[in-house]
Amino acid sequence: MLLLLGEEDIHVNVQETEQVYRKEISPSSLLTVKVFANTEHSMLDVQAADSPLRALFISLFAPRQITVDGYMEEIEQFLKKLP
């Protein structure tokens, strides 16, 4: 299981969420957790999330950069490790 969290998420208590997953997922080796700094719930950096116009321009002119650096790579690496 892959748990990706944004450090600045106002919708989810990041620490509590991670604690619950670590408690409930057994064995712990089945859980991969990554917390992205300066990132909110939708995996946008806080600056883009706080500016709808900025987010619109990024999505139009650089759609592959709409999420924070490393987000897509984390998913790709996780999927490559699956049997």
Secondary structure in CASP SS format (residue, H / E / C, confidence):
PFRMAT SS
TARGET T0000
AUTHOR 0000-0000-0000
METHOD secondary structure of the structure
MODEL  1
M C 1.00
L E 1.00
L E 1.00
L E 1.00
L E 1.00
G E 1.00
E C 1.00
E C 1.00
D C 1.00
I C 1.00
H C 1.00
V C 1.00
N C 1.00
V H 1.00
Q H 1.00
E H 1.00
T H 1.00
E H 1.00
Q H 1.00
V H 1.00
Y H 1.00
R H 1.00
K H 1.00
E H 1.00
I C 1.00
S C 1.00
P C 1.00
S H 1.00
S H 1.00
L H 1.00
L C 1.00
T E 1.00
V E 1.00
K E 1.00
V E 1.00
F E 1.00
A C 1.00
N C 1.00
T E 1.00
E C 1.00
H C 1.00
S C 1.00
M C 1.00
L C 1.00
D E 1.00
V H 1.00
Q H 1.00
A H 1.00
A H 1.00
D C 1.00
S C 1.00
P H 1.00
L H 1.00
R H 1.00
A H 1.00
L H 1.00
F H 1.00
I H 1.00
S H 1.00
L H 1.00
F H 1.00
A C 1.00
P H 1.00
R H 1.00
Q H 1.00
I C 1.00
T C 1.00
V C 1.00
D C 1.00
G C 1.00
Y H 1.00
M H 1.00
E H 1.00
E H 1.00
I H 1.00
E H 1.00
Q H 1.00
F H 1.00
L H 1.00
K H 1.00
K H 1.00
L C 1.00
P C 1.00
END
